[in-house]
């Protein structure tokens, strides 16, 4: 498993947060229990199985909604 912290563009409303939360959780290989989208810091933290998905696929799920991914940090758990 890998742990990812994704820095996003500044959120303007709580519904943005919910949309991103749902999109990230819909990616196969993401540990749904670990997903935490934070409004104040505009970050998403999550764990994922690198054998089932990649950080690029997770980023694509977010950018497909129209949100900019500023940077991602991935570490081993």
C-alpha positions as CSV (number, residue, x, y, z in Angstrom):
1,X,0.0,0.0,0.0
2,X,1.0,3.6,-0.6
3,X,0.0,6.8,1.2
4,X,-0.8,9.8,-1.0
5,X,-1.2,13.5,-0.1
6,X,-2.6,15.5,-3.0
7,X,-2.5,19.3,-3.0
8,X,-5.4,20.8,-4.9
9,X,-6.5,24.2,-6.0
10,X,-8.2,26.2,-3.2
11,X,-11.7,24.9,-2.5
12,X,-14.5,27.5,-2.7
13,X,-17.3,25.5,-1.2
14,X,-17.9,22.3,0.8
15,X,-19.6,20.6,-2.2
16,X,-16.3,20.7,-4.1
17,X,-14.9,18.6,-1.2
18,X,-17.7,16.1,-1.4
19,X,-17.4,15.7,-5.2
20,X,-13.6,15.0,-4.9
21,X,-14.2,12.6,-2.0
22,X,-16.7,10.6,-4.1
23,X,-14.5,10.6,-7.2
24,X,-11.4,9.4,-5.3
25,X,-13.4,6.7,-3.5
26,X,-14.7,5.5,-6.9
27,X,-11.2,4.6,-8.1
28,X,-10.6,0.9,-7.8
29,X,-7.7,0.2,-5.5
30,X,-8.2,3.2,-3.2
31,X,-8.8,2.4,0.5
32,X,-12.2,4.1,0.9
33,X,-11.8,4.2,4.7
34,X,-8.6,6.2,4.4
35,X,-9.9,9.0,2.1
36,X,-9.8,12.4,3.9
37,X,-10.5,15.5,1.9
38,X,-9.7,18.6,3.9
39,X,-11.4,21.9,3.1
40,X,-9.1,24.4,4.9
41,X,-5.9,23.0,3.5
42,X,-7.3,22.0,0.1
43,X,-5.7,18.5,0.4
44,X,-6.8,15.0,-0.1
45,X,-5.1,12.2,1.8
46,X,-5.6,8.5,1.1
47,X,-4.1,5.1,0.9
48,X,-4.1,3.0,-2.3
49,X,-2.9,-0.3,-3.6
50,X,-0.3,0.3,-6.2
51,X,-1.0,-3.0,-7.8
52,X,-4.6,-2.0,-8.6
53,X,-4.2,1.7,-9.4
54,X,-1.7,4.6,-9.7
55,X,-1.5,8.1,-8.4
56,X,-2.0,9.2,-12.0
57,X,-5.4,7.5,-12.2
58,X,-6.4,9.1,-8.9
59,X,-5.3,12.5,-10.1
60,X,-7.2,12.0,-13.4
61,X,-10.4,11.2,-11.4
62,X,-10.0,14.6,-9.7
63,X,-9.0,16.6,-12.9
64,X,-11.9,15.0,-14.8
65,X,-14.2,17.0,-12.4
66,X,-12.5,20.2,-13.4
67,X,-10.2,20.6,-10.3
68,X,-6.5,21.3,-10.6
69,X,-4.0,19.0,-8.9
70,X,-1.1,21.2,-7.8
71,X,1.2,18.3,-6.6
72,X,1.1,14.8,-5.2
73,X,3.3,13.2,-2.6
74,X,3.4,9.4,-2.4
75,X,5.1,7.4,0.3
76,X,5.2,3.7,1.3
77,X,3.0,2.8,4.2
